[in-house]
């Protein structure tokens, strides 16, 4: 219940029914002073949240905007959508996000986790609103124009979210940009790493066409190799290069029997499906892993005709890195998830995998990443039968084309974290090949940082 009808209504927390009346009528959208209040509903929620996420040495952003890797003004475009200003909302989104429709489908939405409304009832569905506006008003969007073309030429290697974001921003700044993609399709892991039922191909094409219209040249089936002596840039004919090849290789299980026929890597399995290649499939499938790749593989095999799909993950449901909504969808579709379970060896017959031996796990102390470490329970081994096993425990960078670049111990490319600059002059990098497998919005942020650094380098 709210008392008073001034621009600073007070809330009696003991009588509040979360009816939303006070917020719908609150002028705080226009009056920024509510950030300093502690007694109003908006002010109280804002102050409580901002104590957790206040930026150092600057004016705090709204929590949803602060949580976004590209600091998208979610509050701004949600307010415009509420007023029916769809075109303006899309224009506001596109100021910083070159792939709004893609994000509307697959983003893990950290903005919603930080949303103040969660303290009252539930967060604003920011991701779905972005998806709605990107699809609804895209055809009526005003054509985007870059600045007057500059003479410098920039090469972007890889057409995933990092590469597309970098090319988009550089083209808007007037640079001539060319994208080389080694695969026969554009989009990188967006196209070959995510099933079409989760990210429709027409959505990816729509986003790429919007970037192509800025004048970005795109070439497929065009791999790019480094010579290892630091003269790659000079030989290429470009003034700067941004590398964004992604992490297209699956991590190994490192258990006995992993090389048996019938055991496949998850990333490569998804790539073959998405490229329309013929894949082997069993009626009884065993999937190993707890990330989005594992969930995507499990849901894809069901759609391709597998009768029984079991997924094994060595930690608890809480620690699963996959997007929670996708896990729920997988369960509803019939995927059986076995938690606190890990394989210790593969079982074969005549060179073909017929199952695996697993062991039960318990959770111990948190590891260096903050997740509780799985510990085997001695004597809890058991066997699992399967016609086909797919390992989806992680991804890694293909090292074959990256000679001469300084690397981190885990095989990723070492760069300046602020600029993406590598050890080779004029060559920058970002995305999964730098951080390891991550979220699309993080890759977009890396591409934008790379574009800014390249522009500063050349000007």
Beta strands, then each sheet from edge to edge (+ up, - down):
strand 1: 2-3
strand 2: 10-11
strand 3: 153-157
strand 4: 176-180
strand 5: 217-219
strand 6: 240-243
strand 7: 249-250
strand 8: 263-265
strand 9: 284-288
strand 10: 308-312
strand 11: 336-338
strand 12: 341-349
strand 13: 352-366
strand 14: 372-376
strand 15: 382-385
strand 16: 388-391
strand 17: 395-396
strand 18: 427-429
sheet 1: 1+ 2-
sheet 2: 5+ 4+ 3+ 6+ 18+
sheet 3: 7+ 17-
sheet 4: 8+ 16+ 9+ 10+ 11+
sheet 5: 12+ 13- 14+
sheet 6: 12+ 13- 15+
end
